[in-house]
Amino acid sequence: MAGKAIVTYFHHSGFTVAVEKTLLVFDYWRGENGELPENAQLSSRDFEGYDQILVFVSHDHEDHLDEVIYSWDHEHLPMTYIVSDDLPIGKRGKRMKPGDEMTVGDAQIRAFDSTDKGVSFYVTLGGLHIFHAGDLNLWHWRDESTLREIAKAEKDYYAAVAPIEGLPMDICMFPVDPRMGGMYDAGANHFIMAVKPRLFIPMHWQNRPEVALTYARKGRTKYTEVLALTKPREQAELTFDEYELHIRVTDATPAAGEEMPAAAPKEVDLGALNTSDPFADTDLPVQLS
């Protein structure tokens, strides 16, 4: 699918995705101890020039719901809150539960299940398909769970992902949580193999950027590029066409009076699926002579 987007990372699982004249804000959180510096936080300046601003809250956990979002000037901005139905009554927003669909302005939104609280969000906008997993993950906790608990976690996770398989997906934000130990990336690996998003961005890595950077080096496949955004306001300008994804990454928030330096564009070829290859539906490193 062709389209353009700008993805900006803030903290933990918090991102904005700008597509045409729409700004999507996902699970914004400033951190438990002010990890997101004040000069990197969202402000009224970030909302200027958009015809619609959609603020998503995937579930009622403090690291995905920052009360500051309700202090934004929604009275004078084209701002709509879209929240999971597990949020306490009184929290503003159009509520969604797994299986719900709605259209808000130019955005078509579907809510899918989670393996924790709330939902994950799938947004179609400007020719692109964007997925924010919330807390959807394979929460296996192998170092402390029983075999029965691990088996149930796997069953629940595969069941939650199954309805998403086969959907086109250009941008995916998904947890890689190191608290789960050596198999912290089991959910991410399965999601990449099963869904094949064109771009996968790790999140929820518990203030350990090396986890996201390591996964970006080892997680990419023939069909999925993995990009680690690890600094507040680190930004990726994305251009998709049928066969290629072009990425241009800019650095984190500069000091006062400085311009944001830009890295050299990163060009990625995500070639068409070769259906004559018997291993085309897997990511096994097998070559046929």
Backbone bond lengths (Angstrom), bond angles and torsions (degrees), N, CA, C in turn:
res aa  C-N    CA-C-N  psi(-1)  N-CA   C-N-CA  omega(-1)  CA-C   N-CA-C  phi
1 M - - - 1.451 - - 1.524 109.05 -
2 A 1.310 117.71 140.24 1.456 122.17 -179.79 1.518 109.97 -92.09
3 G 1.321 115.59 145.39 1.448 119.86 177.19 1.512 110.92 166.82
4 K 1.333 115.56 171.32 1.457 121.87 179.42 1.521 109.26 -130.79
5 A 1.333 115.12 147.86 1.458 120.68 178.14 1.520 109.39 -153.26
6 I 1.320 116.11 155.51 1.458 122.40 171.26 1.519 107.25 -121.75
7 V 1.334 116.68 118.13 1.460 122.66 179.62 1.522 108.31 -104.56
8 T 1.326 116.69 126.99 1.459 121.83 178.54 1.524 109.15 -120.80
9 Y 1.335 115.29 128.78 1.462 120.78 178.15 1.524 109.63 -92.39
10 F 1.337 116.64 142.38 1.455 121.28 177.23 1.521 110.86 -116.05
11 H 1.326 116.87 -69.83 1.464 120.24 -178.92 1.518 109.04 -162.44
12 H 1.336 116.49 140.82 1.461 123.90 173.10 1.533 111.23 61.48
13 S 1.326 117.92 -101.99 1.461 121.85 177.46 1.524 111.51 -115.00
14 G 1.318 116.64 18.50 1.452 121.65 -174.68 1.514 113.39 -95.04
15 F 1.331 115.84 124.98 1.464 122.80 -179.21 1.525 109.28 -141.41
16 T 1.324 115.19 157.33 1.457 120.42 158.98 1.522 107.64 -116.25
17 V 1.324 115.45 148.83 1.462 122.43 174.26 1.517 106.55 -130.22
18 A 1.322 116.40 117.10 1.457 122.17 179.47 1.525 108.98 -100.80
19 V 1.323 116.07 122.30 1.465 123.01 177.87 1.518 107.53 -130.55
20 E 1.331 115.83 115.84 1.462 121.45 -177.16 1.535 109.10 53.55
21 K 1.315 119.17 -122.03 1.469 122.05 -176.36 1.528 112.05 -102.61
22 T 1.337 115.94 22.03 1.460 120.70 179.45 1.520 109.84 -119.46
23 L 1.335 116.18 137.39 1.461 121.86 174.45 1.521 108.90 -114.68
24 L 1.337 115.82 123.44 1.457 122.29 175.06 1.528 108.02 -100.27
25 V 1.326 116.87 131.64 1.465 122.20 177.65 1.527 107.28 -118.40
26 F 1.332 117.23 118.92 1.460 121.57 -175.99 1.531 111.42 -112.06
27 D 1.331 117.32 124.59 1.473 125.06 168.01 1.522 112.83 44.92
28 Y 1.328 116.34 48.70 1.461 121.61 -178.57 1.527 110.23 -67.17
29 W 1.346 115.64 133.08 1.468 122.47 -179.90 1.510 108.43 -152.43
30 R 1.330 116.62 131.47 1.464 120.82 -178.03 1.524 113.24 -83.75
31 G 1.325 116.65 -10.56 1.456 120.39 178.50 1.515 112.18 106.52
32 E 1.315 114.85 157.37 1.462 121.06 -177.68 1.521 111.82 -69.64
33 N 1.343 116.43 -34.53 1.461 121.07 -175.93 1.526 111.29 -125.25
34 G 1.323 116.17 37.08 1.461 120.00 177.71 1.503 114.35 68.13
35 E 1.348 117.13 34.10 1.466 119.94 -179.10 1.528 112.52 -63.15
36 L 1.323 117.52 -28.57 1.457 120.26 177.89 1.531 108.23 -87.46
37 P 1.345 118.41 110.19 1.464 120.53 -176.48 1.520 111.41 -59.53
38 E 1.308 115.37 152.77 1.460 120.10 -176.29 1.522 111.68 -58.94
39 N 1.349 117.20 -39.03 1.463 118.93 -178.25 1.524 112.75 -74.61
40 A 1.346 117.04 -4.68 1.461 120.74 176.95 1.525 112.39 -105.32
41 Q 1.314 117.52 -4.81 1.456 120.72 -176.92 1.525 111.23 -75.98
42 L 1.333 115.13 154.81 1.457 119.98 176.34 1.520 110.30 -64.88
43 S 1.320 115.35 138.89 1.467 120.82 178.61 1.517 108.70 -140.57
44 S 1.324 115.72 176.40 1.464 120.85 -177.62 1.523 111.69 -57.67
45 R 1.314 117.07 -29.20 1.467 120.08 179.34 1.522 112.01 -61.80
46 D 1.341 116.17 -33.10 1.464 120.26 -178.83 1.525 112.43 -70.03
47 F 1.325 117.16 -20.26 1.455 121.03 -174.76 1.530 112.90 -95.01
48 E 1.313 116.47 -3.86 1.460 120.06 -176.75 1.532 110.91 -70.14
49 G 1.320 115.68 140.67 1.459 121.19 171.88 1.509 115.56 87.68
50 Y 1.340 118.05 1.32 1.467 120.05 -179.43 1.529 110.61 -100.29
51 D 1.328 115.06 140.50 1.464 120.41 177.02 1.524 111.66 -78.43
52 Q 1.348 116.50 -27.28 1.456 119.73 175.13 1.524 109.19 -149.50
53 I 1.331 114.78 145.15 1.464 123.37 178.99 1.516 106.94 -127.78
54 L 1.324 117.09 118.33 1.455 122.40 -178.52 1.521 108.43 -110.42
55 V 1.326 116.39 119.71 1.458 122.49 -177.38 1.527 108.43 -106.73
56 F 1.338 116.73 114.25 1.462 122.60 -174.91 1.536 110.30 -101.50
57 V 1.330 115.39 138.89 1.462 122.26 171.74 1.524 106.81 -128.73
58 S 1.339 117.00 114.21 1.467 120.04 -172.02 1.522 113.02 -77.49
59 H 1.354 117.36 -26.73 1.462 118.41 179.49 1.524 110.66 -172.76
60 D 1.316 113.85 171.34 1.461 122.05 -174.00 1.531 110.85 -89.81
61 H 1.323 116.79 65.58 1.455 123.32 166.87 1.514 106.97 -121.66
62 E 1.318 117.11 141.86 1.458 119.56 -173.41 1.522 112.88 -62.27
63 D 1.341 118.04 -25.27 1.463 119.25 179.75 1.533 112.53 -83.12
64 H 1.329 117.24 4.45 1.460 121.68 174.86 1.531 111.72 -125.81
65 L 1.305 116.82 -8.80 1.466 122.15 -178.73 1.520 108.93 -131.48
66 D 1.312 116.13 107.94 1.466 121.98 176.89 1.524 107.19 -105.64
67 E 1.322 116.57 122.50 1.466 120.90 -176.79 1.528 112.88 -58.45
68 V 1.341 116.80 -18.03 1.463 118.84 -179.14 1.522 111.76 -61.71
69 I 1.320 117.84 -23.22 1.464 119.28 -177.91 1.520 111.15 -62.19
70 Y 1.329 117.31 -27.03 1.456 120.42 -179.32 1.526 112.22 -83.65
71 S 1.336 116.35 -5.02 1.467 119.84 176.44 1.524 112.02 -92.93
72 W 1.334 116.32 -9.08 1.456 119.31 178.42 1.526 109.41 -65.53
73 D 1.299 116.26 154.85 1.468 121.58 -170.61 1.528 111.14 -77.74
74 H 1.323 114.51 62.96 1.469 119.47 -177.85 1.524 111.84 -68.12
75 E 1.322 117.90 -17.58 1.459 120.26 178.89 1.526 111.34 -67.10
76 H 1.337 116.84 -28.95 1.460 120.92 -175.84 1.528 112.63 -118.67
77 L 1.325 117.22 6.47 1.458 121.41 179.33 1.526 109.26 -118.40
78 P 1.337 118.45 151.72 1.468 121.19 178.04 1.529 110.32 -76.68
79 M 1.337 116.21 64.06 1.470 123.00 -169.92 1.516 110.32 -109.46
80 T 1.339 115.46 131.56 1.460 122.32 176.61 1.517 108.28 -127.23
81 Y 1.336 116.56 132.43 1.458 121.52 176.20 1.526 108.85 -95.14
82 I 1.344 115.44 133.85 1.460 121.43 178.74 1.517 106.41 -126.33
83 V 1.324 116.90 113.69 1.457 121.16 -168.04 1.524 110.98 -128.96
84 S 1.318 115.38 158.51 1.458 120.22 175.52 1.518 110.08 -72.62
85 D 1.318 115.60 156.13 1.465 118.88 -174.60 1.520 112.39 -79.46
86 D 1.344 118.99 2.38 1.459 120.37 176.07 1.525 112.27 -89.78
87 L 1.345 117.56 -4.30 1.460 119.20 177.38 1.522 110.46 -67.66
88 P 1.323 116.68 146.31 1.476 119.40 -179.32 1.521 111.16 -58.76
89 I 1.320 115.63 145.95 1.458 120.43 175.13 1.525 108.26 -57.76
90 G 1.291 116.16 135.86 1.459 121.11 -177.03 1.511 112.26 109.76
91 K 1.343 116.70 -20.73 1.458 119.28 174.15 1.520 107.89 -76.96
92 R 1.302 116.18 125.57 1.461 121.56 -174.06 1.531 110.46 -67.89
93 G 1.334 116.49 142.82 1.452 119.62 171.84 1.504 113.90 147.58
94 K 1.317 114.96 158.37 1.455 121.59 171.08 1.527 106.61 -77.86
95 R 1.315 116.78 119.31 1.458 121.10 -172.86 1.534 111.06 -86.43
96 M 1.339 114.17 141.81 1.456 119.75 178.60 1.530 109.44 -134.39
97 K 1.317 115.01 140.10 1.459 122.09 172.74 1.523 107.79 -117.99
98 P 1.335 118.32 164.37 1.465 119.52 -179.74 1.528 111.86 -52.27
99 G 1.321 115.58 131.11 1.457 121.55 -179.06 1.509 114.26 98.27
100 D 1.333 117.30 -14.84 1.457 120.33 179.41 1.523 111.51 -73.68
101 E 1.330 115.74 150.03 1.460 122.63 174.41 1.523 108.50 -134.96
102 M 1.321 116.11 146.47 1.457 120.02 174.63 1.519 108.87 -155.88
103 T 1.321 114.95 160.40 1.458 122.26 174.57 1.523 108.00 -118.59
104 V 1.322 115.53 127.92 1.458 121.91 176.98 1.517 107.39 -125.27
105 G 1.310 116.63 109.89 1.457 119.58 -175.73 1.512 110.56 59.79
106 D 1.329 116.14 -123.64 1.462 121.67 -179.11 1.527 113.09 -89.16
107 A 1.313 117.90 -1.86 1.464 121.20 -174.04 1.523 111.70 -101.89
108 Q 1.320 115.20 130.86 1.464 121.57 171.61 1.527 107.21 -100.55
109 I 1.325 116.97 127.63 1.459 121.83 -170.72 1.522 109.89 -124.34
110 R 1.331 115.33 133.23 1.457 121.42 174.17 1.526 108.41 -124.88
111 A 1.318 116.71 139.21 1.462 121.69 175.98 1.525 108.83 -103.88
112 F 1.335 114.97 129.82 1.459 120.94 175.66 1.522 109.16 -113.61
113 D 1.313 115.05 172.87 1.462 120.81 -173.88 1.531 110.78 -72.76
114 S 1.316 114.67 166.55 1.452 122.97 172.58 1.518 107.77 -127.03
115 T 1.329 116.66 161.64 1.458 119.90 173.42 1.519 110.79 -100.91
116 D 1.319 116.29 9.93 1.456 123.00 169.92 1.521 105.36 -127.41
117 K 1.301 118.65 -133.57 1.463 120.49 178.39 1.520 110.09 -88.30
118 G 1.335 116.04 159.76 1.446 122.04 168.77 1.509 115.72 74.16
119 V 1.332 115.21 -141.12 1.456 121.81 -170.60 1.526 110.09 -139.25
120 S 1.317 114.46 170.62 1.462 122.61 163.84 1.523 107.16 -112.63
121 F 1.337 116.50 154.49 1.466 120.76 -173.88 1.528 111.28 -116.42
122 Y 1.345 114.70 137.34 1.468 122.66 176.35 1.521 106.68 -124.02
123 V 1.327 116.39 117.41 1.459 121.63 -173.25 1.528 109.49 -119.65
124 T 1.314 116.68 128.82 1.464 122.37 173.65 1.519 107.77 -107.18
125 L 1.331 115.14 122.61 1.457 120.04 -172.20 1.519 109.55 -158.22
126 G 1.334 117.18 131.69 1.454 120.93 174.69 1.515 113.97 57.13
127 G 1.321 117.50 33.06 1.453 121.15 -179.84 1.509 114.57 81.75
128 L 1.337 118.06 3.19 1.460 122.33 -179.11 1.525 110.69 -116.16
129 H 1.337 114.95 156.13 1.457 122.76 178.12 1.527 107.55 -119.93
130 I 1.321 115.38 120.12 1.461 122.24 -169.94 1.520 108.93 -122.44
131 F 1.339 116.55 132.90 1.467 121.14 -176.41 1.521 109.58 -127.31
132 H 1.335 115.98 128.60 1.461 121.70 171.46 1.523 107.03 -118.94
133 A 1.336 116.17 120.61 1.462 120.80 -169.37 1.520 113.86 -78.09
134 G 1.353 118.64 -15.03 1.452 117.72 -171.67 1.519 109.46 59.74
135 D 1.330 117.01 -124.96 1.467 120.76 176.18 1.528 112.21 -106.50
136 L 1.320 117.46 24.41 1.460 119.81 171.21 1.520 108.49 -68.95
137 N 1.318 116.92 119.17 1.463 121.13 -179.34 1.519 108.40 -167.97
138 L 1.315 115.76 166.38 1.462 121.20 172.93 1.527 107.15 -88.37
139 W 1.338 114.97 87.59 1.469 121.05 -177.51 1.523 108.41 -82.78
140 H 1.335 117.06 81.24 1.463 120.75 -171.96 1.523 113.42 -90.57
141 W 1.351 119.43 -28.45 1.469 122.78 178.15 1.527 111.48 44.69
142 R 1.312 117.12 53.20 1.455 121.97 -172.63 1.532 114.15 -62.14
143 D 1.317 117.40 -25.56 1.461 119.68 -178.17 1.523 113.06 -75.38
144 E 1.344 117.81 -13.57 1.458 119.18 -176.29 1.523 113.72 -136.68
145 S 1.337 118.36 -7.89 1.463 121.13 -177.68 1.522 110.66 -90.86
146 T 1.337 115.04 156.75 1.456 120.05 172.68 1.527 109.15 -78.66
147 L 1.319 116.61 164.95 1.462 120.49 178.15 1.530 110.81 -60.64
148 R 1.322 116.58 -36.89 1.462 119.93 179.25 1.529 110.45 -65.86
149 E 1.338 116.73 -40.82 1.463 120.77 178.58 1.533 111.17 -65.87
150 I 1.317 116.26 -39.56 1.468 120.52 178.27 1.528 110.20 -64.34
151 A 1.333 116.31 -44.49 1.470 120.36 179.73 1.527 110.91 -61.64
152 K 1.325 116.72 -41.13 1.465 119.47 178.42 1.527 111.10 -65.76
153 A 1.337 117.38 -40.93 1.468 120.65 178.80 1.522 110.70 -60.36
154 E 1.332 116.08 -42.49 1.462 119.71 178.55 1.525 111.24 -64.97
155 K 1.324 116.78 -45.00 1.466 120.47 -180.00 1.518 111.11 -60.67
156 D 1.331 116.68 -44.61 1.467 120.83 -179.25 1.526 110.92 -64.50
157 Y 1.318 115.93 -40.72 1.461 119.80 -178.42 1.526 111.32 -66.21
158 Y 1.327 117.45 -48.45 1.463 120.24 -179.84 1.526 110.88 -61.19
159 A 1.335 116.99 -36.93 1.466 120.59 178.62 1.530 111.08 -66.80
160 A 1.337 116.86 -36.45 1.464 120.10 -179.62 1.521 111.96 -71.41
161 V 1.327 117.00 -34.18 1.466 121.03 -177.85 1.527 111.75 -80.19
162 A 1.322 117.16 -30.05 1.469 120.75 -174.09 1.530 113.88 -50.77
163 P 1.348 120.71 -44.06 1.472 119.10 -179.86 1.524 113.92 -66.98
164 I 1.334 117.25 -16.55 1.464 121.23 -178.42 1.524 111.10 -87.06
165 E 1.320 116.27 -25.50 1.466 120.33 -178.67 1.524 110.15 -59.52
166 G 1.297 116.15 137.21 1.457 121.23 -179.76 1.510 113.89 93.34
167 L 1.332 117.82 -14.39 1.463 119.95 176.84 1.530 109.80 -79.72
168 P 1.320 118.56 141.13 1.465 119.17 174.12 1.518 109.51 -65.84
169 M 1.328 116.97 141.26 1.459 120.28 -179.19 1.527 108.84 -146.26
170 D 1.313 115.84 117.86 1.461 121.17 -179.47 1.524 112.43 -93.80
171 I 1.329 117.26 -42.19 1.458 122.25 -177.72 1.518 108.05 -128.44
172 C 1.327 116.38 129.36 1.460 121.99 -179.88 1.523 108.92 -131.79
173 M 1.333 117.05 129.44 1.465 123.58 173.15 1.522 107.01 -113.43
174 F 1.353 117.18 122.90 1.462 120.70 -165.34 1.527 110.15 -146.94
175 P 1.369 118.43 144.14 1.474 120.87 -176.78 1.527 114.37 -69.94
176 V 1.326 115.40 140.78 1.467 123.54 164.60 1.533 105.78 -133.17
177 D 1.325 115.80 89.62 1.462 121.97 -168.60 1.526 110.44 -98.66
178 P 1.344 118.05 112.71 1.463 120.67 -175.15 1.517 114.42 -69.60
179 R 1.326 118.59 -10.31 1.461 120.36 178.78 1.516 111.92 -64.78
180 M 1.347 116.96 -16.69 1.458 119.98 -178.50 1.518 112.61 -84.62
181 G 1.328 117.45 1.00 1.454 119.79 175.43 1.511 113.18 84.02
182 G 1.323 116.02 -151.12 1.456 121.88 -170.11 1.508 114.76 -61.50
183 M 1.330 118.37 -25.15 1.462 121.43 179.65 1.518 111.15 -105.63
184 Y 1.337 115.38 35.51 1.467 120.98 -179.19 1.521 112.87 -58.89
185 D 1.342 116.44 -24.98 1.460 120.36 -173.98 1.525 113.52 -102.12
186 A 1.337 117.55 13.07 1.474 119.83 -176.92 1.516 111.50 -60.28
187 G 1.327 117.28 -44.22 1.462 120.15 179.58 1.508 112.14 -65.21
188 A 1.325 116.39 -43.01 1.464 120.72 179.61 1.523 110.84 -62.91
189 N 1.321 116.81 -43.86 1.466 120.18 -179.30 1.530 110.87 -61.62
190 H 1.316 116.85 -44.92 1.463 119.65 179.38 1.523 110.56 -63.82
191 F 1.331 116.71 -42.39 1.468 119.69 -177.76 1.527 110.45 -62.61
192 I 1.308 117.26 -42.49 1.467 120.54 179.25 1.522 110.71 -63.11
193 M 1.322 117.42 -42.23 1.467 119.99 -179.42 1.523 111.81 -70.85
194 A 1.342 117.28 -38.26 1.462 120.62 -174.22 1.525 112.72 -81.19
195 V 1.342 117.26 -38.68 1.462 121.13 -172.53 1.528 112.53 -102.83
196 K 1.334 116.76 -30.57 1.464 122.94 179.91 1.536 113.14 57.36
197 P 1.323 117.70 56.11 1.474 118.46 173.94 1.522 109.81 -63.80
198 R 1.301 117.78 147.75 1.463 120.49 -179.05 1.522 111.39 -71.15
199 L 1.340 117.02 -35.10 1.463 121.36 176.22 1.518 108.73 -134.01
200 F 1.322 116.36 127.28 1.461 123.78 -179.34 1.524 108.19 -115.35
201 I 1.334 117.39 125.26 1.460 122.27 -179.45 1.526 108.26 -117.27
202 P 1.340 118.58 115.36 1.469 120.47 179.21 1.526 111.42 -67.81
203 M 1.332 115.57 146.44 1.469 121.02 176.42 1.520 108.72 -145.51
204 H 1.349 117.18 177.50 1.461 122.37 172.97 1.529 111.04 64.22
205 W 1.352 116.69 33.71 1.460 120.28 -174.53 1.517 113.47 -95.29
206 Q 1.340 117.06 21.23 1.460 124.08 165.44 1.536 113.91 56.55
207 N 1.334 115.91 48.95 1.468 121.21 177.05 1.529 113.08 59.13
208 R 1.320 116.52 27.03 1.469 121.39 177.17 1.533 108.44 -122.75
209 P 1.330 117.61 81.20 1.465 120.74 -176.11 1.519 113.82 -58.50
210 E 1.346 116.73 -25.95 1.469 118.33 179.37 1.524 111.60 -62.71
211 V 1.343 116.99 -26.08 1.465 120.22 178.10 1.522 109.85 -66.31
212 A 1.336 116.88 -46.65 1.463 120.84 178.84 1.524 111.06 -65.59
213 L 1.323 116.95 -41.12 1.465 120.44 -178.63 1.525 111.27 -66.33
214 T 1.332 116.38 -40.90 1.472 119.81 177.73 1.518 110.50 -64.12
215 Y 1.343 116.45 -43.60 1.464 118.67 -179.48 1.525 111.12 -65.11
216 A 1.319 117.48 -34.99 1.465 120.13 178.78 1.525 111.00 -63.90
217 R 1.324 116.93 -31.59 1.475 119.64 179.87 1.520 111.66 -75.49
218 K 1.335 116.97 -33.69 1.468 118.24 -172.69 1.520 114.30 -107.16
219 G 1.339 118.26 -13.23 1.453 120.19 -170.00 1.512 115.77 -89.49
220 R 1.337 117.89 -14.81 1.464 118.95 -174.54 1.521 110.69 -69.52
221 T 1.324 115.74 151.17 1.458 122.76 177.71 1.529 108.59 -129.36
222 K 1.314 115.26 -175.96 1.458 120.49 178.83 1.519 111.62 -60.57
223 Y 1.325 117.43 -28.31 1.459 121.41 -173.44 1.527 113.56 -110.33
224 T 1.316 117.66 -9.86 1.462 121.38 -174.87 1.514 110.73 -131.87
225 E 1.322 115.92 125.40 1.463 121.36 170.13 1.529 107.98 -92.28
226 V 1.327 116.73 141.32 1.459 122.07 177.76 1.520 108.35 -113.86
227 L 1.321 116.08 127.86 1.461 122.23 -176.88 1.516 109.56 -126.19
228 A 1.341 117.14 123.31 1.460 121.90 177.34 1.522 109.74 -95.56
229 L 1.318 116.19 119.22 1.458 122.58 170.38 1.522 105.93 -107.95
230 T 1.318 117.87 115.65 1.459 120.33 -167.81 1.520 114.60 -123.70
231 K 1.321 118.26 -6.32 1.460 120.85 -178.40 1.531 109.25 -113.91
232 P 1.334 117.17 145.46 1.464 118.77 178.53 1.525 111.55 -54.71
233 R 1.313 114.64 127.94 1.470 124.39 -179.42 1.527 113.62 69.11
234 E 1.314 118.10 14.50 1.463 118.09 168.96 1.523 107.50 -63.92
235 Q 1.313 116.25 139.43 1.462 120.21 -165.59 1.520 110.75 -134.98
236 A 1.328 115.14 141.95 1.463 121.40 176.64 1.523 108.83 -121.57
237 E 1.329 115.89 121.77 1.457 121.56 172.56 1.522 106.96 -92.28
238 L 1.323 116.19 121.36 1.461 122.04 -171.74 1.514 110.58 -116.91
239 T 1.318 115.71 134.94 1.456 122.09 172.81 1.524 107.98 -127.19
240 F 1.320 115.51 119.55 1.455 121.83 -179.62 1.523 109.27 -106.42
241 D 1.332 116.02 137.94 1.452 119.57 161.28 1.519 107.21 -129.85
242 E 1.313 118.22 -168.35 1.466 119.85 -171.09 1.520 112.50 -60.44
243 Y 1.348 117.28 -37.40 1.455 120.07 -172.66 1.527 114.03 -118.30
244 E 1.310 118.87 -11.32 1.456 120.18 -173.13 1.522 111.61 -131.49
245 L 1.316 113.90 153.26 1.454 122.71 172.28 1.520 107.23 -124.88
246 H 1.312 116.83 122.19 1.452 121.79 178.68 1.524 108.30 -106.26
247 I 1.322 116.86 127.97 1.457 122.60 -175.97 1.519 109.66 -121.75
248 R 1.317 115.72 131.77 1.460 121.54 173.82 1.519 107.37 -127.66
249 V 1.326 116.34 114.89 1.457 121.75 -174.99 1.516 109.86 -102.08
250 T 1.340 116.46 132.24 1.457 120.97 174.05 1.514 108.86 -110.30
251 D 1.322 115.44 155.36 1.454 121.70 -172.06 1.524 111.00 -72.96
252 A 1.334 114.38 -179.19 1.460 121.32 -176.38 1.529 111.03 -73.92
253 T 1.330 116.00 -178.30 1.450 122.45 -177.88 1.524 110.80 -55.49
254 P 1.324 118.47 125.33 1.462 120.26 -179.75 1.523 111.74 -78.74
255 A 1.318 115.47 167.96 1.457 119.89 173.28 1.526 108.89 -69.53
256 A 1.321 116.37 163.15 1.458 120.83 -177.78 1.525 110.40 -56.20
257 G 1.328 115.10 131.47 1.460 120.37 177.88 1.506 114.99 85.90
258 E 1.337 117.99 -6.58 1.460 120.83 -179.93 1.518 110.00 -99.17
259 E 1.332 115.10 150.97 1.453 119.70 174.63 1.519 109.28 -87.65
260 M 1.322 115.18 156.32 1.452 120.37 -178.91 1.530 109.19 -79.91
261 P 1.338 118.58 116.48 1.463 120.16 -178.03 1.524 111.60 -71.27
262 A 1.303 116.74 146.23 1.462 121.18 -178.26 1.519 110.47 -110.15
263 A 1.323 115.19 135.48 1.452 119.80 173.94 1.518 109.26 -80.21
264 A 1.339 115.80 163.45 1.457 119.65 177.34 1.529 109.31 -62.98
265 P 1.344 117.58 142.37 1.460 118.87 179.59 1.525 111.71 -57.37
266 K 1.306 115.85 142.93 1.451 121.76 177.58 1.521 108.00 -106.89
267 E 1.323 116.78 117.41 1.459 120.90 -176.99 1.530 109.16 -100.64
268 V 1.319 116.72 128.82 1.450 122.00 -176.61 1.514 109.60 -126.31
269 D 1.332 117.34 126.78 1.455 121.91 178.07 1.517 108.99 -99.12
270 L 1.332 116.50 111.96 1.456 121.29 176.52 1.526 107.84 -106.65
271 G 1.317 115.98 79.08 1.457 122.62 -171.27 1.509 113.86 -59.68
272 A 1.319 115.62 162.56 1.455 121.09 -178.09 1.522 110.72 -64.68
273 L 1.323 115.69 148.73 1.451 122.00 178.61 1.530 110.42 -63.06
274 N 1.329 116.94 129.10 1.467 122.52 177.87 1.522 107.99 -91.31
275 T 1.317 115.92 98.46 1.462 119.49 -174.40 1.520 112.98 -73.85
276 S 1.333 118.62 -9.16 1.457 119.77 177.00 1.525 111.57 -81.74
277 D 1.318 117.69 -9.64 1.453 122.74 -178.89 1.517 108.74 -84.55
278 P 1.351 119.84 119.40 1.466 120.60 -178.63 1.514 113.02 -64.62
279 F 1.334 118.02 -14.96 1.461 121.56 178.46 1.523 111.19 -101.89
280 A 1.330 117.68 14.95 1.462 120.81 -174.11 1.521 112.52 -63.51
281 D 1.331 117.75 -27.55 1.456 120.01 -178.95 1.518 112.82 -91.12
282 T 1.329 117.18 8.27 1.446 120.70 177.15 1.517 108.86 -124.13
283 D 1.315 115.07 174.63 1.457 120.29 176.34 1.528 109.99 -116.60
284 L 1.321 116.80 25.22 1.456 120.29 177.93 1.531 109.96 -68.08
285 P 1.327 117.97 137.65 1.474 120.43 -179.10 1.515 111.71 -80.34
286 V 1.339 116.76 63.96 1.455 121.92 -177.53 1.515 110.00 -112.42
287 Q 1.330 117.04 132.71 1.445 122.02 175.95 1.524 108.60 -118.18
288 L 1.328 115.15 135.14 1.441 120.31 178.52 1.522 109.57 -99.48
289 S 1.311 117.00 132.30 1.468 120.16 179.45 1.512 109.84 -81.84
